Amino acid sequence: MNLHGIRAIYKFEMARTGRTLMQSVLSPVISTTLYFVVFGAIGSRITSIEGVGYTAFLIPGLVMLSLLMQSVSNASFGIYFPKFVGTIYEVHSAPLSYLEIVTGYVGAAATKAIIVGLIILATARVFVHYSIAHPGVMVLFLVMTTVAFSLFGFIIGIWADNFEKLQVVPLMIITPLTFLGGSFYSVHMLPPFWQKVTLFNPVVYLISGFRWSFYDIADVNIGISIAATLFFLALCLTGVWWIFRTGWRLKA
């Protein structure tokens, strides 16, 4: 294992965060703060959901929304930009295996997303008091989610051949799925038919499991949520393995 090479990619990607601090950190934190302000006002009309105050109920969903977007964005841009400027060939010629390249890029993307998520959790304290019933499970979901969606973002970055395509999946797919995945409401509040339809949304399992780690309430059994997250992680790992195995969009 070439740890020096992994560290070089990781440090380079983390350094990029400092150069784009407004976009990488401040923008998602400000956006989430606005959600708290707006939905906090709505929360004055909604007493609670399943025994949890509405503003506190929002926290896991809003954190998950930021985690998904930041993981995909960081990883996709991180691998797309070397393709765009041509430095990807230098990465290929370096004494690095495919596993080491992915570890460097995905590790940095996941780290940045986790940092943003933790900052948002700290910011939430300003607006509402909340507790974390299962800190270990919360950290587990943080890591699994950021790694899985960083891998997914890595795949998007390989697939994209222009900057517009980098935004298509996050804006047209991930954001709607997150909004419809129980970020702002409980799935149990929906009519029975739509409850069943919602279960086909993979983001439901992420948000449900993450919310369970805070308040012991969930729309889906916690075991199923963990299994679904691990399944998506395995799918993304398989996709990345196939890309490097075939050289798809890398050697052209």
Secondary structure, DSSP 8 states (H G I E B T S, - for coil): --HHHHHHHHHHHHHHHHHTHIIIIIHHHHHHHHHHHHHHHHHTT--EETTEEHHHHHHHHHHHHHHHHHHHHHHHHHHHHHHHHTTHHHHHHSS--HHHHHHHHHHHHHHHHHHHHHHHHHHHHHH-----S-HHHHHHHHHHHHHHHHHHHHHHHHH-SSHHHHHHHIIIIIHHHHHTTTSSS-GGGS-HHHHHHHTT-HHHHHHHHHHHHHHS--SS-HHHHHHHHHHHHHHHHHHHHHHHHHTTTT--
